[in-house]
Amino acid sequence: MPRVLVGGFHAYRGMAQYFANQLQYLRPDVSLTDVAGSNFHDIQMVSPKSACLVGNIVRNAGRRS
C-alpha cells in the first residue's frame, strides 16, 4: 500500500493536518509533510512509485470590493 504524504501551505496547514489525522483512521502510513519553509525534502526522499502526495490548496472565493 503506498505511503500518503499530505501538504498544506501557509494558512491552510491546519486543514491539511486535520485531513491527515482523519485519513490515519482509514489507512496506515499517512504523514503530514513540513512545507512551511518551501522545504520539500520529505517528499523528494520517497520513491514516486511507493507514495502519493495530497496538496491542500484552497482559493478564497469571496468578493473584493
N, C-alpha and C positions, 0 to 999 in steps of 0.2 A: 504494500500500500504506500503510495507516495507521501512524502512529507509536505505539509501545508505551511507556507510562510505568509503571514498577514502583515501588511504595512499600512500605516496611516500617516498622512502628512500634516504637520502643524496642528491646527486647532481640532482636527478630526482624528487625532490619535486615540482619543477616548472611545470613539465609535469603533475603531479597529480593535482596540483592546477588548471591548465588550463582545464583538463578533468572534474574536479568537477564543475568549473564555467560553462562550456558548457552544462553539464548534468542538471544543475539547470534550463536551459531554457525548458527542456523536462519534468521534473517531480519535485514534491515538496520533501522536506526533504532530501536534499543531503548535506553532510558536509565533509570537509577536516579534517582528524584527525592529531594530532600532534604526530609523531613518531620519532622526531629528537633525543630525548634522550632515545630511546627504552622504552618509557613510553606508554603503551597500555591501560591506564586507561579508555579512552573514549570508546574503543572497548569492554572492559570487563564489562562495566556497562550497556550495551544494551543486551536485550534478543536475543538469536540467532534466535528465530522464528520471530522476528519483524525487523530484519536488515540483510543486506548483506555487505560484505567487498570487496572492489576492491583494490587490491595491484598493484602498478605500479612498476614492476621490469624489468629493461632493462639490457641487456648484451651487452657489447662492441663487435662488430663483426669485428673490424679492425684487420689487421695482425700485428704481432710483428716481428721486425727484429732481 
